[in-house]
Amino acid sequence: KLCGYLNKLGIKGPIKTWKSRWFFYDENKCHLLYYRTAQDINPLGSVDLSNASFDCKVENGEGVFEIRTPSRVFTLKAISKQAMMYWLQQLQVRRWEFCNTQSRFPLHEGAKVQWNSVLLTCFCVLVCFYIDVVDNEDFLPPVKTPTEAVGLKAASLPAPQTPTALQNISLKHPWTEIQNTVYNICGSKQLWGKNGNVFSFSEFQEHPENPDEEQEAEEGTPEDGRMEPRLNWVRKARWMNSGFPGLPEELSRERNPMDKVSVLQQQILTLAEEVKSQKELVKLLHKALEAAQQEKRVSSMYITAAEDKDRLELVRHKVRQIADLTGRLEALEQEKKELEQILTLRDSHIQELKEHVQLLMEKNHAKQEVIMALTEQMARELSDPLQEANTITAETLYKQQEEIEHLKDDIDAYKTQNQFLNSEIHQVTRLWTSVAENEKALLMKCACLQARNCQMESKYLTVLRKLQEAVPGLPSSHAELVRNLIQEALQWEVKEEAEEGFNLNTVSEYDEYGFMTVPDYEVEDWKLLAKIQALEIKSNNLRSQEVVEKPLRDRWNSVGELSPSAELKSLIRSGIPVEHRQRVWRWIVSRHCSHLPDHYQRLLRQSQSTEHPACRQIELDLPRTLTNNKHFSSPTSQLVPKLRRVLLAFSWHNPAIGYCQGLNRLAAVALLVLEDEESAFWCLVHIVENLMPADYYSDTLITSQVDQRVFKDFLSEKLPRLMAHFEQYRIDVSLITFNWFLVAFVDSLVSDILLRVWDAFLYEGTKVIFRYALAIFKYNEEEILRIHDSVEIYQYLRFFTRMITDGRKLMNIAFNDLNPFPMKLLRNRRSMHREELEAELCELEQIKAAYVKEKAEQGP
């Protein structure tokens, strides 16, 4: 058993005293209990080792070590250095065994795991970088068990004496002291009556097991105060009797005492530098250990936080720390550059000084030869002063020898401390790596449960909807019950779930760009469909997060400077993550639009001084722009004035178009992503003037009509069954798809899928709109073919795009299932249909002119 007497540092205000305590390790709880004596039954306190770290500093004195817990630091002192190292090694082993056999991660903490994993991974990388440098052979070797100071046998020995009897009494635990005293008095009477022995192992109630038998005796080391005078005397006697026994070989070969002094001084400088380097290494290790402990405490606070606002405050604190450290890093980099310049200047100066020193050394060498000749002459003439000088040199050599011995002792102590800290950091890293793996597994399990919960809720809403539609003749009580269940399902919010501690239904009211995840439709049936769709989208996102989204984010994080390539095209088609979308859009627009300096500001000044003819139409369309987005839903929203300025600037920039209905929605999406209104203006210019064909937004919309005819051709080729179905029931799909092409699916697709379409659209052009339009019909082809009524088909086509929940499936259809889709074919079809349409319009104008002429001839 791990037990024995240790001195514990107690602090009473400014007074610090050492008190003797009996320490015992409880393997069931991983606690280190401490008593006043080994015979006490009730402990005075305990130390939780499961989250503790251990440290020993040479500066604290021999045998002193620390146990750092998240709440307190315990300073303990063993009777010798060997006993201290034995305690530290055994506590490390016990902590590792306990952490490997316990599972302390509750399931509902899954929402907190992601931030902790980031912190743990950052620290593990930092520590493992250092651990890789140090081999396992450099760790502290196993220390022999000091049987005279550790183990149950040590309990039978008398407790260490204290200067006063009251000094060892714990004033913080008077009731425990009284209980232990009464128990000791009663127990000692019974024991004296039986066998005459005050202490018996059977009375040790905490752990009655047998002590370890594999213990070896080792003599203890005296305390610092007693050992130093005796050690100094031994060193002096050894030196006097052996004639410089500790000097190196080169020193013993020298005949001149002055040469011996110079060699010793050089050795002192070398050892001093080694001590300095060891101290710096120990300081670095202390900082790494303290940083690890601090990160562990913050992670524990984050995990145990009861409310989201507490966790948010911790995250904000970390963000502030990161910003502060970033500022410091920039300042240090600037200082580094300045120091490098200074270093260059100094190097040149040093080179000059070296040349000067070389000249001085040559002069000095000549002078030394003269001095040596004079010294030898004086030595021959004066023998008595030489003996006195030899005596002084001998005393100096002794002092330097003694100082060298002290430095060697310090080096050994620092090496031991360094080995222990290496093992401590290595074990803490292994523990935290295990914690990170467990938390990652729990995070994946939680995501699967969330996805399953969303699916179950969507099925529940679907059943309610089908029940209400399929059984119209329900009794009034049953119909009222169904209506109440539907109303309750529509009003179920996330906040109510978060209060109960379950983080399963994570469908929030708005997404990252402010779009409503569940639009507030007036028709109750549409509300149900919107809620079902939001749950299905969330379920798909959760299921694909670990398999698809995480690898995609890793690939985007590895992308440095953007340049056109096949790999970048594939990445953009898969969808740009939110954190990279703004940067990529700005890069795409800047490639095709040369930003004229102050051009946008001049257009704004022109719109303020002169009212554009399209100004009234712009004001009418502003309240109708993205009504399902919180940034545009109100006239007082912050993005509405920015949208007004962007549209007015564009109307002056392109007078041929001015303003066309639909441009307001294109500019609004650009504002949501790019945030800066000038960037949104150039994005609108890129779409209208580079991506879309000419005359797409003109008064006649002739190119838009051409694209509808081209799309019908592609629909007949790629989806012949569906096109035949439309022709059978005389369905004109252009009534639905015309708006898709004009505004690039804005207000038709849900925001998550819409922005993925825009990612590819901005990079590749209008061919992407054709691909996705065909993919939408193929996605819902079987559902449409089941409807055999023209009115029902039109009703279904009004909202069927909103029922698309799997964005990955739609993307695969658009870019894989519809291949080949050459751009050359699209240009040829556009040219052919444009000629046909212009001929039809010309013929229509002739018929109109003839009709007007005929009416004029007939008179009133």
N, C-alpha and C positions, 0 to 999 in steps of 0.2 A: 504494500500500500504506500501511496505517496503522501507522507506526513512527516512533520518535524517542527522544531522550534525555529522561528525567524523573528527578527526585530522589525517592527512596523513603525513607520514615521508618522507620528501624530502631530497635528497643528492646532494650537489653541491661540488664535490671534497671531501676535508676533512671535510666540514661543513655539519652538519645534523640539519634540522629545522623541526618543526611541523607546518603544515598549515591546517587551517580549510577548510573543503570541505563539500558540500551538496551531499550526495550519494542517488541514486535512482535505484531500481532494475527494469530492463526491462525484463518482463516475456516472450516476444516473442523470444528474442535472448539469454536469460540466461546470460545477461551482467549486471554488476554493473557500472552504469554511475556516474561520479562525476563532480560537478560544483563548482564554487567559492562561489556562494550564491544560495539560493533557487529560486531567481527571474531570474536567467540567463536562456537564451533560448538555448545556444549551450554548450554541455559538453566539459570539458577539456580533458577527456579521458574515458576509460572504462576498466573493468576487466572481462575477459572471465571466467565464473564460471563452464562451462560444463566439463572442464578438470582440475579444480583447487582442491586443498585440503586446509584445514583450521587447524590452530594451535594456541595455546595460551600457553605462558610460564610464570611461576611465576617470573622468574628472570627479565623479561622485564619491570615489573611494573604493577600497577593496571590498568585494562581497555585496555591493549595493546594486540593485536592479529595480526596474519599473514594470508595472502591469498597467497598460492603458486601456480603459474601457470607454465606451461612448460618453459616460457621465462623469468619470472620475479617474484620477491617476493614483495608483497605490505604489508607494516607495517602500521596498523591503530590503533587509540586509541579512546575509547569511554569515556564518562564522568564518568562512574561508572562501577563497576564489573557486576552489573545486566544488564546494557545496553550492555556490551560486550557479555555476554552469550546469551542475546536475539538475537543479530545480528548473532552470530555463529549458533544458532539453526535454525533461519529462513533461512539462506543461505544454510544450509544442506537440509532443506525441499524443497527449490526451486530447488536446483541442482538435487535432486532425482526425482521430478515431471518432470523436463525437460528431463532428460535422459530416463525416461520411456515412454515418448510420442514421442521421436524423433528417426528416423532410419538414421544412418549416415554411412552405410557400402556399398560402391559401389561394384557392381558385379565383375568388373574386378580385384578386389583386392584378389580374391580367392586364387591365388598362394602364397600370402603372409601370409595367415591366419594360416598355420600349425605351423610356428615358433612362431607367437604371442600366439597361443593356448598353446604351451609348456610353454612360459614365464608366461602367466596368470595363468595356472594351478599350476606351481611351487609356485608363490607368494600366490595364494589363499590357498594352503595347509598350507603355513607358517603362514598366518594371521588367518585362521580358527582354527589352533591349539591353538592360544592364545584366540580367541573369545570364544571357547568352555569352557574355564576356567571361563569366566566372564558371568554371567547371564545378561539378559536384564534388570533386576531390578537394576543393578549397573550403568546403563547409567544415564546421567544427566536428572533429571525431568524437565518438561516444565517450562520455566521462564516466569513470568508475564510481560506483555507489559509495558515498562516505557513510559507512554504517554508524559511525559515532555521532552523526548529526541528523540522519534521515532514517525513517522507518519506525515501525511500532516498538522496536527495542529502545529507541531513543526516548520513548514515553516513560520508561521506567527510571530514567536518569532524572536527577533533580533539575528543576527549571533554572534557567540562567538567572544569576543574582542581579538585582538592581540596587542603585545607591540608597534608595528609600523604599519602604514597603508600599507607600501610597502611590509611588510613581507608576507602578504597573497596573493599577486599578483603572478600569474604564468608567469614567464619569458619565459617558453618554448612555450607558446601559445599566443603571443601578438595579433594576428589578432582576435582570439576568445575572448580575453579580451575586445578589442575595440568594437566588435559587441555586446557583452553582456552589456557593459557600455552604448552604444548608445540606445540599446533596453530598458534598465532600466530607462534612463532619459526620453525617449519619453513616455514610459508606465506610469511613475510616474506622469507626467503632466496630462495625460488623467484621471488617477484614482483620482487624487486630485480634478479634476474638477467635477467628477461624485459623488463620495461618500466620499471623504476625506480619504480613506484608501489606503496605499501604496501597499499592497499586496492583491491579489484576487485569489481564487482557479481557476477561469475560465481562468487565464492567464498561467496556468501550462500546456504547450502544449504537453508534452511527454505523460502523462497518465491522462486524465481528469476525470477518474472514481472517485466514492465516496470513502473516506477512510474507513478502517475497523472500525466497531462500537464496537467490543468486545475488548475494551482496558480498563485496570484498572490502577488507579493512584498508584504510588509507590515513596516514597521519595528517592532522590538521595543521594549518599554518597560523602562527600567532598573528595578533592584530597589528595594525600599522604602527602604532605607537611603541609597542614592545619590540618589534622586529627590527626597526631601523637602527638603533644604537648597536645592537649585537651584530647586525649585518655589516655596518661600517667597520667595526673592530675586526671582524673576520677578514674583510677585504684588505684592511691595512696590514694585518699580520701576514696574510698570504703574499702581499706585494713585497714586504720587507724581507721575508724569508726566501723568496724564490728569485728575487732580482728581476723585476719586470716580467712576470710570467704571462700577463695578459697582453703584452705587446705583440704586434704582428711580426712576421718573419723579416720583412724589410727593415723594421725598426731595430731588431736585435742585431742585424748585420752592420748597422751604422756605428761608426766609432766616435764621431763628433756629437756631443750632447745637443748642440744647436740644431743639427740635422734631425735628431730625434724629436726635438720640440716641434719643428716644422711639419714632420710627418704626422705627429699626433694632432696638431691643429688642423691639418687637412682632413684627417679622419673624423675629427669633431664636426667640421663643416658638412662632410658627406652624411654623417648620421643625423645632423640637425635637419638637413634637407629631406631625408627620408622620413623623419618624424613629422615634418610639416606636411609632406604629401599624404601620409597616413591620416593625419588630422583632417585634411581637406576631403579625403575619401569618406571618412566617417561622417563629416558634416553633410555631404551629399546624400549619404544613405539615410541619415536622420530626416533630411528634408523630404526624401521620397517616401519614407515610412509615415511621416506626419501628413503628407498630402494624401497618401492612401487611406489613412484613418479618417481624415476630413471628408474625403469623397464617400467613404463607407457610411459615415454619420449622416451626410446629406441624403444618400440613397435610402437609409433607414427612415429618416424623417419623411421622405417622399412616399415611401411605401405605407407608412403608418398614418399618413395624413388622412383626416376624417372627411374633409370636404375638398371639392375641386378648387375652391379659391385658395386653399392652403398650398395645394400642389402647384397652382399657377404662380403663387408668390415665390415658391422655391425655384420654379423654372425662370421667372423673371430675374431672381437674384443671380442665377447662373449666367443668364444672358448679360447682365450688367458686369459680372466678373469677366466674361469672355471679351466684352468691349474694352474693359479696362486693360486686360492683358494684351489685347491687340494694339492699343495705344502705346503701351510700354514697349512692345516689340518693335514698333515703328521707330520710337525714340532711340532704342538700343541699336537698331540697324543704322540710323543716321549717325549715332555716336561711333559705331564701328567704322563707317566710311571715313569719318574725320580722323579716327585713330590710325587707320591704314595710311592716310596721307602723311600724318605726323611720323608714322613708322618709316615710311619711305625716305622722308627727309633725314630722320635720325640714322637710318642705315648708311646714307651717304656721308653723314657727319662722322659716324663710327669708323667708316673706311679711312677717312682722313686722319682721325685720331689714332687708328692702328698704325698708319704709316709713321705718324709722329712718335708713337710709343716705341716702334721698332728702332727709331733713331736714339730715343732715350735709353732703351735697353742696351744698345751697343755701348753708349757712353757709360751707363751704369756698370756694365760688365768690366769695362776697363778700370773704373773706379774700384770695383770689388776686388779685382786682382791686386790693386795697390793696397787696399785695406787689409786683405789677407796677408800680404807680405809684412805690413806693419804689425798686424796682430801676432803673427808668429814671432816676430822680433821682440815684441813686448812680453810674450809668453815665456820666451827664453830668459828674459831679464827679470821678470817678476813671477816667481813661483807661488808665493803665499797668496796674492790676490786671485790667482787661478783656482786654488783650492776653494776659496770662498765662493767664486762664481760657480764651480761644480756643485757646491752644496745648494745654492739657490736654484740651479737648474734641476736638481733632483727633487726638491720640494714642488717645483712647478710641474714636473712630469707626474708626480703622485696625484696632484689635484686634477690634472687633465685625465689621468687614468680613472680616477674615481668618477669624474663627470661622464666619461664614456660608459662606464658600467651602469650609471643611472639611465642614460639614454637608451642603452640596450634593453633594460627592463621596461622602459616606456614603450619601445617598439614591440616587444613581445605582447604587452598588454593590449596595444592597439590592434595587433594582428588577430589576437583572440576575439576581441570585440568585433572586428570586421568579419571574421568567419561566422560568428553567431548571427550578425545582422543579415549576412547573405542567406543563411538558412531560413531566417524569419521571413524575409521578403519572398523567397522561393515558395515557402509553404502558404503564405497569404495569397500569392498569385494563383497557386493551384486551387485553393478554396474558392476564390472569386471566379475562376474559370468554370468550376463546377456549378456555382450559383448561376452564372450567365447561361450555361447550357440548360439548366432546369427551367429558368425563366423563359428562355426562347421556346422550349417545348410547351410550356403552359400558355404562352402567347398564341402559338399555333392552334392549340386546343380551344382556347377562348374564341379565336376567329372562326373556327369551324362551328362552334356552338352559336355564335352570333348569326352566321349565315343560315344555319338550320332554323333558328328562331325566326329570322325574317321570312324564310320560306313558309314556315308554319303559319305565321300571321297572315301572309298574303293568301294562302289557301283558305284560311278561316274567313277572310273578307270575301273571297270568291264564292265560297259556299253560301254566305249570307246573301250575296247578290243574286246567285242562282236561285236560292230559296224564295226570295222575294219575287223574282220574275216567273219562276216555273209554277208556283202554286198561288194563283191570284185569289182563289176562294178560301183562304185560311180563315178560321174564326177570328173575330175581332181581337180577342185576348192574345192569340198567337201572333197575329199580324202586328199588334202593338209591341209585343216582346221582340219580334224581329227588327222593327223600326228602332226600338231602344238600343238593341245590340249594335246596329249599324251606326247610330248616332254616337254611341260610346266609343266604338272603334275609330271613328273619324276624329274624335276629340282627344284621343289618347296621346299624351305628349311624353317626351323623353324625360322631362324634369321629375315627373312623378316616379319614374323607375329609378332615377339616379338617387333619390332620397332613400330608397329602400336598399341601396347597395348593389343592385343588379345593373350591369352595364351591357344589356343584351340588345335592346332596340335602340340603335344608334342613328336612326333617321332624324336628322336635324331639320329645322324649318328652312334654312337657306344653305346653299353650297358655298364654295370658296369665292365665287364671283358674284354672289348676291342673288342668284336665281332661286325661286321657291322650289323646294323638292316636291312638295305636294301643292299644286296650284289650287286656288280657292275658286272652283267652278260653282256656278249657281245651281246646276243640275246635280242632284244627289248621286245619280248613277255615275256621272263623270267624276265626282269626288272620290267614289269608291275605286274607280279605275285608276285614278291618279295615285291613290294611296297604295294600291296593289303594285302598280308599276314602280313606285319609289322603293318599296320593300324588295322587289325582285332585283332591281339595279344594285341595291346595297348587298344583297345576298351574292350576286355574281362578283361584285368587287371584292368581297371578303374571301370568296373561294379562290379568286385569281391573284390575291395580293401576294402570297408567298411564292407561288409558282411562276407568275407572269410579271406582276408589277414590280416586285423587288429586283429581279434580274434586269428588267428594263431600266429602272432607276440607277442601278449600278453601272450599266452601259453608258447612260447619259452622264453620270458623274465622272466617268473616265474620259469624256470628250473634252478636249481643250479648245484650241482655236478652231472656229467653224470654217469649213471649206466644202464646196460642192463635191459630193462623192456618192457612190452607190450605197455605201453603208449609212451615210447620213440620210439619204432618201428613205431607206428601209426603216430607220429609227423614227423619222418624222411620220411615216405612214402608221407606225404602231402607236403613235400618240406621244406628245411632249408632256413630261411631268409639269406640275404647276410651278415648281420652283425654277424651271428652265424655260418656260414658255415665253415670258416677256423678252428675255435675252435673244431667243431664236427668232421671234417675230421681228424685233428691231433689226437683226442682221439680214433677214430676208428682204425687208422693205428697203434698207440702205443699199442693197445690191442693185436694185432696179430704179431707185429714185435718188437723184442727186439733190441733196438738201441745200437749197439756196439760202445763204445767210440772210436773216431778217425778212425772208419772203413772207412767212406766215404772219409776222407782226404788221407788215405793210398791208396785207389783205384785211387784217382786223381793223386797222385804222381807216381803210377805205370803206369797210362795211359800217363803221360808226358815223362817218361823214356823209355817206350817200346810202339811201335805202334801196336795196335790191328788189326787183319785181317779185322774186320768189320768197321774200321775207314773210309775207302773210301765210303762204302755204306751209313754210317751215314752222311757224308758230302754231298752226292747226295740227301738225303732225307730232309735235313734241309730246303732248300728253298721251298719245297713242303708241309711244315707243317703249317696247319691252315692259309691258304692264305687270309681268310676273317677276320683275327684278326690283329689289328694294332700292337700288340706286337711281331708278327712273320712275318708280310708281307714284311719286308725289311731285307736284310742281316745285316744292321747296327742296327737293333732293339735290345733293351737291354736284352731281354730274350733269344735271339738266342745263345749267348755264354753259358748261364746257361744250356740250353737244350742240347748243345753239351757235356758239362761236365757230366750231369746226364746220358746220353746214353753211354758214354765211361766208366763211373764208373760201370754201370750195366753190360756192356759186360765183364768186368773183374770179377765182382761179381758172375755172372752165366755163366761160360764158356760153359756149355752144350747148351745154347741158343745163347749166344753172342749177336747178334742183329737180329731182324726180322722186316720186314716192317710192320708198324702199332704201334710199340712201341713208335715211335717218337710222335704220336698223343696222346697216353695215358700219356706220360710224360709231354707234353705241357699243357694238361688240368690240371694236378696236379700242375704244376708251376703257372698257372693263379690263382688258388684258394689259394694254400698254400704259394706262393711267395718265400719262402725259398727253395733253390735248394736241400739241404740235406733232408728236409721233402718230397719234390717231389720224390727224389730217393727212400726213404723208401715206399712211396705210390705206386710207380711202382713195387717194390719188393712184396708188399702186393697183388697187382692185379695178377701178373704173377705166384707167388709161392703159394698163399693161396686161392684166389678166383677162378682162372681158373684151370681146370683139368691139369694133367701132359701132356706133349707133345702137348700143345695147340699152342705153338710158335716154335715147332721143325722144322727141314728141311722138313719132310713129311707132317706136319700139320694134322696128322691123327685124333687127337681128334676134331679138327675144322670140319673135314669132317663128323665125327660121329654126332656132334651136328646138322648139317644140315639135316641129315636123321631123327634124333629125332624130329626136328622142323616140318618136313613134316608130321610126324605121329600126332603131336599135332594139326597141321593145319587141317588135315582130321577129327579129332575128334571134335574140337571146332568150326570150320567153314566149314562144309561139302559142302555147296553150292559153296563157293568160290573155294575150292580145286577141285571140279568137273569142274568148269569153267576153271581153269588153265589146267587141264588134257585134256579138250576138245580142247583147242587151243595149247597144248603142250608147256606150259610155265614152265620153270625150275626156281622156285623162289630162289634157292640157288645162282643163278647168282647175285641176288640183296641182299639177306640176309647174304651171307657169310661175307661181309665186316662189316655188323652190329655187328655180334658176335665177330669178330676179334678185333675191336677197340671200342666196347661198344657205337655204334651209333654216334661217333664223325664224323663230316662233313655230317651227315645225318639229324639230327634234329636241330631246331633252338636252340640257346644257352640257353634260359630260360627253355625250356622243357628238353634239354640235361642234364643240371646240376641237375634237379630234379630226372632224371633217375639215375644219378651217385650217388646222395645221398643214394637212396635205394640200388643200386648195391654194393657200398662199405660196407654197413652194412649187407646185406643179401646174396650176392653172385650172381652166374650166373643165378639162377632161375628168377631173376628180368629181365634179358635180354630176356628170353623166354616169360615172361608175356608181356613185352612192344612190342616185335616183333609181337605177336598175336594181341595185342590191336591196333597196327598201321593198320593191315589189316582189323580188324573189324571196325575201325573208318572210313575207306574208302571203305568198302565192296560194298555198293550200287553203288558207282561211278565206281568201277572196273567191276561189273556185267553188266553195261550198254555198255561196250566196247566189240565189237564182231570181233576184228581183232588182231592177235598175235603181229604184229608190233606196233600197237597203244597201246596195253597193255604194251609192253616193254618200249615204250616211256613214258607212264604215270608212270610206276613204277620207272623210273629214278629220278623223282623229286617229287613224291606225298608226301613223308615225309616232304618236306619243306612247304606243304600247310596245315599242321596241326597247327591250331591257338589256340585251346582251350586245354591248358595243364591239367586243372581240369577234363575235360571230359575224356581225354586219361587216366589219373590216375585212375578214377573210373572204366573204362573198364578193366584196367590191374589188379587191386586188388579186384574188386568186381564181375564184370560180368563173369570173366573167372574161378572163383572158382568152384569146388575144384581143387587145383594144388599141390599135395603132392610132396615133395622132393624125397621120396622113389621111386615113379613112374619114376621120371627123372633119378635116378641112374640105375634102372633096364633097362630102354630103352637104356641108354648109353652103359651098359655092353653087351646087346644083339647085338646092331648094331656094336660095336667094334669087337666082334667075327666075325660077318659076313664080315666086311670090311677087317680084317686081313686075313681071308680065301680067299677073292677075290684077295687081293694083293699077297698072296702066290701063288695062281694059276696063276696070271699074271706073276710073276717072273719065274715060271716053263715054261710057254709058251715062254717067252722071251729067257730063256736059251736054250730051244729046238730049237728055231729059229736060234739062234746064232750058235749052234752046227751044224745044218743042213747046214747053209751057209758056215761054215768052211770046211765041208766034200765035198761040191760041188766045192770048189776051186774058184780062181778068174775067 
